[in-house]
């Protein structure tokens, strides 16, 4: 894996808070920023994926599947 350099300008208060968190986590500020960005990218990518998948939904086919489901109480381990 190769790394790319990017000059990042942070608000002093944000940088200070991030440095404290990184120190408490036993990691570097660079690693903390990479992890935070990776989590944000994953969240946004997942949201987009599900939004795109929902556009392909076939409601009538889903209704047909539901009509074939048995009308019974859920198992104890499957209750809310």
PDB file of N, CA, C and O in Angstrom:
ATOM      1  N   UNK A   1       0.836  -1.167   0.000  1.00  0.00           N
ATOM      2  CA  UNK A   1       0.000   0.000   0.000  1.00  0.00           C
ATOM      3  C   UNK A   1       0.886   1.237   0.000  1.00  0.00           C
ATOM      4  O   UNK A   1       1.858   1.316   0.750  1.00  0.00           O
ATOM      5  N   UNK A   2       0.548   2.179  -0.830  1.00  0.00           N
ATOM      6  CA  UNK A   2       1.280   3.437  -0.827  1.00  0.00           C
ATOM      7  C   UNK A   2       0.436   4.503  -0.169  1.00  0.00           C
ATOM      8  O   UNK A   2      -0.793   4.456  -0.216  1.00  0.00           O
ATOM      9  N   UNK A   3       1.090   5.448   0.436  1.00  0.00           N
ATOM     10  CA  UNK A   3       0.389   6.532   1.113  1.00  0.00           C
ATOM     11  C   UNK A   3       0.577   7.816   0.331  1.00  0.00           C
ATOM     12  O   UNK A   3       1.635   8.058  -0.249  1.00  0.00           O
ATOM     13  N   UNK A   4      -0.453   8.628   0.323  1.00  0.00           N
ATOM     14  CA  UNK A   4      -0.381   9.926  -0.323  1.00  0.00           C
ATOM     15  C   UNK A   4      -0.340  11.000   0.745  1.00  0.00           C
ATOM     16  O   UNK A   4      -1.004  10.886   1.775  1.00  0.00           O
ATOM     17  N   UNK A   5       0.417  12.013   0.509  1.00  0.00           N
ATOM     18  CA  UNK A   5       0.497  13.132   1.445  1.00  0.00           C
ATOM     19  C   UNK A   5      -0.538  14.173   1.083  1.00  0.00           C
ATOM     20  O   UNK A   5      -0.786  14.452  -0.091  1.00  0.00           O
ATOM     21  N   UNK A   6      -1.137  14.741   2.114  1.00  0.00           N
ATOM     22  CA  UNK A   6      -2.133  15.777   1.922  1.00  0.00           C
ATOM     23  C   UNK A   6      -2.001  16.752   3.072  1.00  0.00           C
ATOM     24  O   UNK A   6      -2.032  16.357   4.237  1.00  0.00           O
ATOM     25  N   UNK A   7      -1.856  18.019   2.749  1.00  0.00           N
ATOM     26  CA  UNK A   7      -1.772  19.043   3.779  1.00  0.00           C
ATOM     27  C   UNK A   7      -3.179  19.300   4.303  1.00  0.00           C
ATOM     28  O   UNK A   7      -4.073  19.666   3.541  1.00  0.00           O
ATOM     29  N   UNK A   8      -3.372  19.110   5.597  1.00  0.00           N
ATOM     30  CA  UNK A   8      -4.690  19.228   6.205  1.00  0.00           C
ATOM     31  C   UNK A   8      -4.691  20.386   7.181  1.00  0.00           C
ATOM     32  O   UNK A   8      -3.830  20.470   8.057  1.00  0.00           O
ATOM     33  N   UNK A   9      -5.653  21.277   7.032  1.00  0.00           N
ATOM     34  CA  UNK A   9      -5.781  22.403   7.948  1.00  0.00           C
ATOM     35  C   UNK A   9      -6.933  22.129   8.903  1.00  0.00           C
ATOM     36  O   UNK A   9      -8.089  22.022   8.491  1.00  0.00           O
ATOM     37  N   UNK A  10      -6.603  22.018  10.168  1.00  0.00           N
ATOM     38  CA  UNK A  10      -7.602  21.773  11.206  1.00  0.00           C
ATOM     39  C   UNK A  10      -7.734  23.007  12.087  1.00  0.00           C
ATOM     40  O   UNK A  10      -6.771  23.744  12.297  1.00  0.00           O
ATOM     41  N   UNK A  11      -8.941  23.219  12.597  1.00  0.00           N
ATOM     42  CA  UNK A  11      -9.106  24.251  13.606  1.00  0.00           C
ATOM     43  C   UNK A  11      -8.258  23.867  14.810  1.00  0.00           C
ATOM     44  O   UNK A  11      -8.196  22.688  15.159  1.00  0.00           O
ATOM     45  N   UNK A  12      -7.607  24.824  15.451  1.00  0.00           N
ATOM     46  CA  UNK A  12      -6.747  24.486  16.601  1.00  0.00           C
ATOM     47  C   UNK A  12      -7.483  23.689  17.679  1.00  0.00           C
ATOM     48  O   UNK A  12      -6.916  22.757  18.249  1.00  0.00           O
ATOM     49  N   UNK A  13      -8.727  24.040  17.964  1.00  0.00           N
ATOM     50  CA  UNK A  13      -9.477  23.313  18.993  1.00  0.00           C
ATOM     51  C   UNK A  13      -9.757  21.878  18.573  1.00  0.00           C
ATOM     52  O   UNK A  13      -9.715  20.971  19.405  1.00  0.00           O
ATOM     53  N   UNK A  14     -10.041  21.660  17.292  1.00  0.00           N
ATOM     54  CA  UNK A  14     -10.291  20.311  16.791  1.00  0.00           C
ATOM     55  C   UNK A  14      -9.007  19.492  16.814  1.00  0.00           C
ATOM     56  O   UNK A  14      -9.017  18.319  17.190  1.00  0.00           O
ATOM     57  N   UNK A  15      -7.905  20.111  16.413  1.00  0.00           N
ATOM     58  CA  UNK A  15      -6.620  19.406  16.425  1.00  0.00           C
ATOM     59  C   UNK A  15      -6.239  19.014  17.856  1.00  0.00           C
ATOM     60  O   UNK A  15      -5.768  17.902  18.095  1.00  0.00           O
ATOM     61  N   UNK A  16      -6.443  19.919  18.788  1.00  0.00           N
ATOM     62  CA  UNK A  16      -6.119  19.635  20.187  1.00  0.00           C
ATOM     63  C   UNK A  16      -6.958  18.479  20.724  1.00  0.00           C
ATOM     64  O   UNK A  16      -6.437  17.575  21.377  1.00  0.00           O
ATOM     65  N   UNK A  17      -8.250  18.513  20.446  1.00  0.00           N
ATOM     66  CA  UNK A  17      -9.137  17.435  20.904  1.00  0.00           C
ATOM     67  C   UNK A  17      -8.750  16.113  20.258  1.00  0.00           C
ATOM     68  O   UNK A  17      -8.743  15.078  20.925  1.00  0.00           O
ATOM     69  N   UNK A  18      -8.432  16.134  18.976  1.00  0.00           N
ATOM     70  CA  UNK A  18      -8.050  14.913  18.267  1.00  0.00           C
ATOM     71  C   UNK A  18      -6.736  14.357  18.817  1.00  0.00           C
ATOM     72  O   UNK A  18      -6.580  13.143  18.951  1.00  0.00           O
ATOM     73  N   UNK A  19      -5.799  15.241  19.135  1.00  0.00           N
ATOM     74  CA  UNK A  19      -4.525  14.791  19.702  1.00  0.00           C
ATOM     75  C   UNK A  19      -4.740  14.119  21.060  1.00  0.00           C
ATOM     76  O   UNK A  19      -4.095  13.117  21.368  1.00  0.00           O
ATOM     77  N   UNK A  20      -5.630  14.664  21.856  1.00  0.00           N
ATOM     78  CA  UNK A  20      -5.924  14.063  23.161  1.00  0.00           C
ATOM     79  C   UNK A  20      -6.550  12.680  22.990  1.00  0.00           C
ATOM     80  O   UNK A  20      -6.209  11.741  23.710  1.00  0.00           O
ATOM     81  N   UNK A  21      -7.454  12.568  22.045  1.00  0.00           N
ATOM     82  CA  UNK A  21      -8.096  11.273  21.794  1.00  0.00           C
ATOM     83  C   UNK A  21      -7.075  10.264  21.287  1.00  0.00           C
ATOM     84  O   UNK A  21      -7.044   9.120  21.740  1.00  0.00           O
ATOM     85  N   UNK A  22      -6.243  10.691  20.346  1.00  0.00           N
ATOM     86  CA  UNK A  22      -5.220   9.790  19.796  1.00  0.00           C
ATOM     87  C   UNK A  22      -4.284   9.299  20.903  1.00  0.00           C
ATOM     88  O   UNK A  22      -3.935   8.119  20.958  1.00  0.00           O
ATOM     89  N   UNK A  23      -3.887  10.215  21.777  1.00  0.00           N
ATOM     90  CA  UNK A  23      -2.996   9.830  22.879  1.00  0.00           C
ATOM     91  C   UNK A  23      -3.684   8.831  23.804  1.00  0.00           C
ATOM     92  O   UNK A  23      -3.077   7.843  24.219  1.00  0.00           O
ATOM     93  N   UNK A  24      -4.955   9.090  24.127  1.00  0.00           N
ATOM     94  CA  UNK A  24      -5.702   8.172  24.996  1.00  0.00           C
ATOM     95  C   UNK A  24      -5.875   6.805  24.347  1.00  0.00           C
ATOM     96  O   UNK A  24      -5.908   5.788  25.040  1.00  0.00           O
ATOM     97  N   UNK A  25      -5.983   6.776  23.025  1.00  0.00           N
ATOM     98  CA  UNK A  25      -6.144   5.521  22.291  1.00  0.00           C
ATOM     99  C   UNK A  25      -4.811   4.836  22.022  1.00  0.00           C
ATOM    100  O   UNK A  25      -4.779   3.693  21.568  1.00  0.00           O
ATOM    101  N   UNK A  26      -3.718   5.526  22.299  1.00  0.00           N
ATOM    102  CA  UNK A  26      -2.386   4.955  22.063  1.00  0.00           C
ATOM    103  C   UNK A  26      -2.032   4.893  20.591  1.00  0.00           C
ATOM    104  O   UNK A  26      -1.367   3.958  20.144  1.00  0.00           O
ATOM    105  N   UNK A  27      -2.469   5.876  19.845  1.00  0.00           N
ATOM    106  CA  UNK A  27      -2.196   5.900  18.408  1.00  0.00           C
ATOM    107  C   UNK A  27      -1.754   7.296  17.998  1.00  0.00           C
ATOM    108  O   UNK A  27      -1.757   8.221  18.811  1.00  0.00           O
ATOM    109  N   UNK A  28      -1.382   7.441  16.763  1.00  0.00           N
ATOM    110  CA  UNK A  28      -0.953   8.751  16.274  1.00  0.00           C
ATOM    111  C   UNK A  28      -2.146   9.558  15.770  1.00  0.00           C
ATOM    112  O   UNK A  28      -3.206   9.009  15.470  1.00  0.00           O
ATOM    113  N   UNK A  29      -1.954  10.854  15.683  1.00  0.00           N
ATOM    114  CA  UNK A  29      -2.997  11.719  15.128  1.00  0.00           C
ATOM    115  C   UNK A  29      -3.276  11.312  13.683  1.00  0.00           C
ATOM    116  O   UNK A  29      -4.430  11.303  13.254  1.00  0.00           O
ATOM    117  N   UNK A  30      -2.248  10.983  12.946  1.00  0.00           N
ATOM    118  CA  UNK A  30      -2.412  10.550  11.558  1.00  0.00           C
ATOM    119  C   UNK A  30      -3.303   9.312  11.472  1.00  0.00           C
ATOM    120  O   UNK A  30      -4.211   9.252  10.643  1.00  0.00           O
ATOM    121  N   UNK A  31      -3.040   8.330  12.327  1.00  0.00           N
ATOM    122  CA  UNK A  31      -3.835   7.097  12.313  1.00  0.00           C
ATOM    123  C   UNK A  31      -5.279   7.373  12.714  1.00  0.00           C
ATOM    124  O   UNK A  31      -6.206   6.805  12.137  1.00  0.00           O
ATOM    125  N   UNK A  32      -5.472   8.246  13.703  1.00  0.00           N
ATOM    126  CA  UNK A  32      -6.822   8.598  14.136  1.00  0.00           C
ATOM    127  C   UNK A  32      -7.599   9.256  12.992  1.00  0.00           C
ATOM    128  O   UNK A  32      -8.763   8.929  12.762  1.00  0.00           O
ATOM    129  N   UNK A  33      -6.962  10.171  12.288  1.00  0.00           N
ATOM    130  CA  UNK A  33      -7.620  10.846  11.170  1.00  0.00           C
ATOM    131  C   UNK A  33      -7.937   9.846  10.060  1.00  0.00           C
ATOM    132  O   UNK A  33      -9.023   9.889   9.480  1.00  0.00           O
ATOM    133  N   UNK A  34      -7.009   8.957   9.764  1.00  0.00           N
ATOM    134  CA  UNK A  34      -7.261   7.931   8.738  1.00  0.00           C
ATOM    135  C   UNK A  34      -8.443   7.046   9.115  1.00  0.00           C
ATOM    136  O   UNK A  34      -9.292   6.745   8.276  1.00  0.00           O
ATOM    137  N   UNK A  35      -8.496   6.634  10.370  1.00  0.00           N
ATOM    138  CA  UNK A  35      -9.580   5.778  10.828  1.00  0.00           C
ATOM    139  C   UNK A  35     -10.920   6.516  10.776  1.00  0.00           C
ATOM    140  O   UNK A  35     -11.921   5.962  10.322  1.00  0.00           O
ATOM    141  N   UNK A  36     -10.934   7.757  11.238  1.00  0.00           N
ATOM    142  CA  UNK A  36     -12.176   8.545  11.222  1.00  0.00           C
ATOM    143  C   UNK A  36     -12.673   8.747   9.802  1.00  0.00           C
ATOM    144  O   UNK A  36     -13.871   8.645   9.541  1.00  0.00           O
ATOM    145  N   UNK A  37     -11.764   9.031   8.885  1.00  0.00           N
ATOM    146  CA  UNK A  37     -12.159   9.220   7.492  1.00  0.00           C
ATOM    147  C   UNK A  37     -12.639   7.913   6.876  1.00  0.00           C
ATOM    148  O   UNK A  37     -13.605   7.905   6.114  1.00  0.00           O
ATOM    149  N   UNK A  38     -11.975   6.813   7.199  1.00  0.00           N
ATOM    150  CA  UNK A  38     -12.402   5.511   6.682  1.00  0.00           C
ATOM    151  C   UNK A  38     -13.806   5.165   7.176  1.00  0.00           C
ATOM    152  O   UNK A  38     -14.617   4.639   6.413  1.00  0.00           O
ATOM    153  N   UNK A  39     -14.099   5.455   8.442  1.00  0.00           N
ATOM    154  CA  UNK A  39     -15.432   5.191   8.980  1.00  0.00           C
ATOM    155  C   UNK A  39     -16.491   6.041   8.275  1.00  0.00           C
ATOM    156  O   UNK A  39     -17.576   5.547   7.969  1.00  0.00           O
ATOM    157  N   UNK A  40     -16.187   7.304   8.018  1.00  0.00           N
ATOM    158  CA  UNK A  40     -17.129   8.193   7.348  1.00  0.00           C
ATOM    159  C   UNK A  40     -17.368   7.733   5.913  1.00  0.00           C
ATOM    160  O   UNK A  40     -18.510   7.699   5.456  1.00  0.00           O
ATOM    161  N   UNK A  41     -16.313   7.383   5.210  1.00  0.00           N
ATOM    162  CA  UNK A  41     -16.451   6.897   3.832  1.00  0.00           C
ATOM    163  C   UNK A  41     -17.282   5.627   3.801  1.00  0.00           C
ATOM    164  O   UNK A  41     -18.143   5.474   2.935  1.00  0.00           O
ATOM    165  N   UNK A  42     -17.040   4.715   4.734  1.00  0.00           N
ATOM    166  CA  UNK A  42     -17.807   3.467   4.793  1.00  0.00           C
ATOM    167  C   UNK A  42     -19.283   3.746   5.059  1.00  0.00           C
ATOM    168  O   UNK A  42     -20.150   3.134   4.435  1.00  0.00           O
ATOM    169  N   UNK A  43     -19.573   4.656   5.968  1.00  0.00           N
ATOM    170  CA  UNK A  43     -20.964   4.986   6.284  1.00  0.00           C
ATOM    171  C   UNK A  43     -21.677   5.594   5.079  1.00  0.00           C
ATOM    172  O   UNK A  43     -22.807   5.216   4.768  1.00  0.00           O
ATOM    173  N   UNK A  44     -21.030   6.521   4.410  1.00  0.00           N
ATOM    174  CA  UNK A  44     -21.656   7.161   3.248  1.00  0.00           C
ATOM    175  C   UNK A  44     -21.798   6.186   2.084  1.00  0.00           C
ATOM    176  O   UNK A  44     -22.801   6.213   1.371  1.00  0.00           O
ATOM    177  N   UNK A  45     -20.807   5.334   1.890  1.00  0.00           N
ATOM    178  CA  UNK A  45     -20.866   4.342   0.819  1.00  0.00           C
ATOM    179  C   UNK A  45     -21.991   3.351   1.084  1.00  0.00           C
ATOM    180  O   UNK A  45     -22.720   2.976   0.165  1.00  0.00           O
ATOM    181  N   UNK A  46     -22.136   2.928   2.332  1.00  0.00           N
ATOM    182  CA  UNK A  46     -23.197   1.991   2.693  1.00  0.00           C
ATOM    183  C   UNK A  46     -24.565   2.613   2.483  1.00  0.00           C
ATOM    184  O   UNK A  46     -25.471   1.968   1.954  1.00  0.00           O
ATOM    185  N   UNK A  47     -24.719   3.853   2.892  1.00  0.00           N
ATOM    186  CA  UNK A  47     -26.003   4.542   2.716  1.00  0.00           C
ATOM    187  C   UNK A  47     -26.360   4.638   1.235  1.00  0.00           C
ATOM    188  O   UNK A  47     -27.508   4.410   0.854  1.00  0.00           O
ATOM    189  N   UNK A  48     -25.394   4.969   0.416  1.00  0.00           N
ATOM    190  CA  UNK A  48     -25.629   5.059  -1.027  1.00  0.00           C
ATOM    191  C   UNK A  48     -25.986   3.694  -1.598  1.00  0.00           C
ATOM    192  O   UNK A  48     -26.889   3.580  -2.427  1.00  0.00           O
ATOM    193  N   UNK A  49     -25.275   2.656  -1.154  1.00  0.00           N
ATOM    194  CA  UNK A  49     -25.539   1.296  -1.630  1.00  0.00           C
ATOM    195  C   UNK A  49     -26.984   0.888  -1.338  1.00  0.00           C
ATOM    196  O   UNK A  49     -27.679   0.389  -2.222  1.00  0.00           O
ATOM    197  N   UNK A  50     -27.435   1.101  -0.099  1.00  0.00           N
ATOM    198  CA  UNK A  50     -28.796   0.705   0.254  1.00  0.00           C
ATOM    199  C   UNK A  50     -29.838   1.562  -0.455  1.00  0.00           C
ATOM    200  O   UNK A  50     -30.917   1.080  -0.799  1.00  0.00           O
ATOM    201  N   UNK A  51     -29.518   2.810  -0.669  1.00  0.00           N
ATOM    202  CA  UNK A  51     -30.443   3.671  -1.410  1.00  0.00           C
ATOM    203  C   UNK A  51     -30.589   3.165  -2.849  1.00  0.00           C
ATOM    204  O   UNK A  51     -31.701   3.098  -3.372  1.00  0.00           O
ATOM    205  N   UNK A  52     -29.483   2.815  -3.479  1.00  0.00           N
ATOM    206  CA  UNK A  52     -29.530   2.284  -4.846  1.00  0.00           C
ATOM    207  C   UNK A  52     -30.253   0.942  -4.886  1.00  0.00           C
ATOM    208  O   UNK A  52     -31.048   0.691  -5.792  1.00  0.00           O
ATOM    209  N   UNK A  53     -29.980   0.083  -3.910  1.00  0.00           N
ATOM    210  CA  UNK A  53     -30.650  -1.224  -3.868  1.00  0.00           C
ATOM    211  C   UNK A  53     -32.150  -1.074  -3.677  1.00  0.00           C
ATOM    212  O   UNK A  53     -32.928  -1.831  -4.258  1.00  0.00           O
ATOM    213  N   UNK A  54     -32.561  -0.109  -2.874  1.00  0.00           N
ATOM    214  CA  UNK A  54     -33.997   0.077  -2.620  1.00  0.00           C
ATOM    215  C   UNK A  54     -34.737   0.485  -3.885  1.00  0.00           C
ATOM    216  O   UNK A  54     -35.934   0.227  -4.014  1.00  0.00           O
ATOM    217  N   UNK A  55     -34.042   1.113  -4.808  1.00  0.00           N
ATOM    218  CA  UNK A  55     -34.673   1.507  -6.065  1.00  0.00           C
ATOM    219  C   UNK A  55     -34.991   0.291  -6.935  1.00  0.00           C
ATOM    220  O   UNK A  55     -35.820   0.374  -7.841  1.00  0.00           O
ATOM    221  N   UNK A  56     -34.334  -0.834  -6.661  1.00  0.00           N
ATOM    222  CA  UNK A  56     -34.555  -2.051  -7.442  1.00  0.00           C
ATOM    223  C   UNK A  56     -35.593  -2.972  -6.802  1.00  0.00           C
ATOM    224  O   UNK A  56     -35.864  -4.063  -7.305  1.00  0.00           O
ATOM    225  N   UNK A  57     -36.169  -2.520  -5.689  1.00  0.00           N
ATOM    226  CA  UNK A  57     -37.116  -3.367  -4.970  1.00  0.00           C
ATOM    227  C   UNK A  57     -38.362  -3.641  -5.804  1.00  0.00           C
ATOM    228  O   UNK A  57     -38.851  -2.773  -6.527  1.00  0.00           O
ATOM    229  N   UNK A  58     -38.858  -4.856  -5.686  1.00  0.00           N
ATOM    230  CA  UNK A  58     -40.086  -5.256  -6.364  1.00  0.00           C
ATOM    231  C   UNK A  58     -41.118  -5.522  -5.264  1.00  0.00           C
ATOM    232  O   UNK A  58     -41.161  -6.606  -4.683  1.00  0.00           O
ATOM    233  N   UNK A  59     -41.937  -4.524  -4.994  1.00  0.00           N
ATOM    234  CA  UNK A  59     -42.880  -4.599  -3.887  1.00  0.00           C
ATOM    235  C   UNK A  59     -43.900  -5.726  -4.078  1.00  0.00           C
ATOM    236  O   UNK A  59     -44.247  -6.421  -3.123  1.00  0.00           O
ATOM    237  N   UNK A  60     -44.372  -5.903  -5.297  1.00  0.00           N
ATOM    238  CA  UNK A  60     -45.370  -6.956  -5.513  1.00  0.00           C
ATOM    239  C   UNK A  60     -44.769  -8.347  -5.270  1.00  0.00           C
ATOM    240  O   UNK A  60     -45.444  -9.224  -4.731  1.00  0.00           O
ATOM    241  N   UNK A  61     -43.516  -8.552  -5.659  1.00  0.00           N
ATOM    242  CA  UNK A  61     -42.856  -9.835  -5.396  1.00  0.00           C
ATOM    243  C   UNK A  61     -42.673 -10.028  -3.886  1.00  0.00           C
ATOM    244  O   UNK A  61     -42.835 -11.137  -3.377  1.00  0.00           O
ATOM    245  N   UNK A  62     -42.343  -8.965  -3.184  1.00  0.00           N
ATOM    246  CA  UNK A  62     -42.189  -9.030  -1.734  1.00  0.00           C
ATOM    247  C   UNK A  62     -43.520  -9.396  -1.074  1.00  0.00           C
ATOM    248  O   UNK A  62     -43.556 -10.213  -0.153  1.00  0.00           O
ATOM    249  N   UNK A  63     -44.598  -8.797  -1.541  1.00  0.00           N
ATOM    250  CA  UNK A  63     -45.925  -9.101  -1.001  1.00  0.00           C
ATOM    251  C   UNK A  63     -46.288 -10.572  -1.229  1.00  0.00           C
ATOM    252  O   UNK A  63     -46.892 -11.208  -0.365  1.00  0.00           O
ATOM    253  N   UNK A  64     -45.918 -11.103  -2.388  1.00  0.00           N
ATOM    254  CA  UNK A  64     -46.191 -12.511  -2.679  1.00  0.00           C
ATOM    255  C   UNK A  64     -45.430 -13.420  -1.716  1.00  0.00           C
ATOM    256  O   UNK A  64     -45.968 -14.425  -1.250  1.00  0.00           O
ATOM    257  N   UNK A  65     -44.201 -13.073  -1.423  1.00  0.00           N
ATOM    258  CA  UNK A  65     -43.410 -13.873  -0.483  1.00  0.00           C
ATOM    259  C   UNK A  65     -44.045 -13.821   0.900  1.00  0.00           C
ATOM    260  O   UNK A  65     -44.139 -14.842   1.582  1.00  0.00           O
ATOM    261  N   UNK A  66     -44.478 -12.642   1.313  1.00  0.00           N
ATOM    262  CA  UNK A  66     -45.095 -12.508   2.636  1.00  0.00           C
ATOM    263  C   UNK A  66     -46.387 -13.308   2.759  1.00  0.00           C
ATOM    264  O   UNK A  66     -46.676 -13.851   3.825  1.00  0.00           O
ATOM    265  N   UNK A  67     -47.159 -13.388   1.693  1.00  0.00           N
ATOM    266  CA  UNK A  67     -48.412 -14.144   1.772  1.00  0.00           C
ATOM    267  C   UNK A  67     -48.149 -15.634   1.964  1.00  0.00           C
ATOM    268  O   UNK A  67     -49.021 -16.356   2.446  1.00  0.00           O
ATOM    269  N   UNK A  68     -46.974 -16.094   1.597  1.00  0.00           N
ATOM    270  CA  UNK A  68     -46.636 -17.502   1.774  1.00  0.00           C
ATOM    271  C   UNK A  68     -46.052 -17.812   3.139  1.00  0.00           C
ATOM    272  O   UNK A  68     -45.836 -18.978   3.471  1.00  0.00           O
ATOM    273  N   UNK A  69     -45.796 -16.787   3.932  1.00  0.00           N
ATOM    274  CA  UNK A  69     -45.213 -17.005   5.257  1.00  0.00           C
ATOM    275  C   UNK A  69     -46.281 -17.529   6.213  1.00  0.00           C
ATOM    276  O   UNK A  69     -47.424 -17.075   6.168  1.00  0.00           O
ATOM    277  N   UNK A  70     -45.926 -18.471   7.071  1.00  0.00           N
ATOM    278  CA  UNK A  70     -46.904 -19.013   8.014  1.00  0.00           C
ATOM    279  C   UNK A  70     -47.333 -17.957   9.035  1.00  0.00           C
ATOM    280  O   UNK A  70     -46.543 -17.091   9.410  1.00  0.00           O
ATOM    281  N   UNK A  71     -48.569 -18.035   9.473  1.00  0.00           N
ATOM    282  CA  UNK A  71     -49.114 -17.100  10.449  1.00  0.00           C
ATOM    283  C   UNK A  71     -48.984 -17.721  11.836  1.00  0.00           C
ATOM    284  O   UNK A  71     -49.957 -18.219  12.404  1.00  0.00           O
ATOM    285  N   UNK A  72     -47.775 -17.681  12.367  1.00  0.00           N
ATOM    286  CA  UNK A  72     -47.489 -18.275  13.675  1.00  0.00           C
ATOM    287  C   UNK A  72     -46.728 -17.265  14.529  1.00  0.00           C
ATOM    288  O   UNK A  72     -46.145 -16.308  14.020  1.00  0.00           O
ATOM    289  N   UNK A  73     -46.749 -17.500  15.823  1.00  0.00           N
ATOM    290  CA  UNK A  73     -45.989 -16.652  16.736  1.00  0.00           C
ATOM    291  C   UNK A  73     -44.494 -16.900  16.514  1.00  0.00           C
ATOM    292  O   UNK A  73     -44.094 -18.026  16.216  1.00  0.00           O
ATOM    293  N   UNK A  74     -43.661 -15.854  16.656  1.00  0.00           N
ATOM    294  CA  UNK A  74     -42.217 -16.054  16.494  1.00  0.00           C
ATOM    295  C   UNK A  74     -41.647 -16.888  17.636  1.00  0.00           C
ATOM    296  O   UNK A  74     -42.211 -16.953  18.728  1.00  0.00           O
ATOM    297  N   UNK A  75     -40.518 -17.518  17.352  1.00  0.00           N
ATOM    298  CA  UNK A  75     -39.821 -18.281  18.376  1.00  0.00           C
ATOM    299  C   UNK A  75     -39.400 -17.307  19.496  1.00  0.00           C
ATOM    300  O   UNK A  75     -39.229 -16.114  19.245  1.00  0.00           O
ATOM    301  N   UNK A  76     -39.236 -17.806  20.706  1.00  0.00           N
ATOM    302  CA  UNK A  76     -38.840 -16.919  21.826  1.00  0.00           C
ATOM    303  C   UNK A  76     -37.574 -16.121  21.555  1.00  0.00           C
ATOM    304  O   UNK A  76     -37.467 -14.965  21.964  1.00  0.00           O
ATOM    305  N   UNK A  77     -36.616 -16.734  20.867  1.00  0.00           N
ATOM    306  CA  UNK A  77     -35.354 -16.059  20.589  1.00  0.00           C
ATOM    307  C   UNK A  77     -35.479 -15.024  19.471  1.00  0.00           C
ATOM    308  O   UNK A  77     -34.542 -14.268  19.217  1.00  0.00           O
ATOM    309  N   UNK A  78     -36.639 -14.988  18.800  1.00  0.00           N
ATOM    310  CA  UNK A  78     -36.817 -14.082  17.672  1.00  0.00           C
ATOM    311  C   UNK A  78     -37.846 -12.993  17.967  1.00  0.00           C
ATOM    312  O   UNK A  78     -38.377 -12.367  17.050  1.00  0.00           O
ATOM    313  N   UNK A  79     -38.120 -12.776  19.229  1.00  0.00           N
ATOM    314  CA  UNK A  79     -39.102 -11.759  19.618  1.00  0.00           C
ATOM    315  C   UNK A  79     -38.400 -10.459  19.974  1.00  0.00           C
ATOM    316  O   UNK A  79     -37.232 -10.439  20.362  1.00  0.00           O
ATOM    317  N   UNK A  80     -39.152  -9.375  19.829  1.00  0.00           N
ATOM    318  CA  UNK A  80     -38.622  -8.068  20.220  1.00  0.00           C
ATOM    319  C   UNK A  80     -38.772  -7.872  21.702  1.00  0.00           C
ATOM    320  O   UNK A  80     -38.383  -6.830  22.230  1.00  0.00           O
TER     321      UNK A  80
END
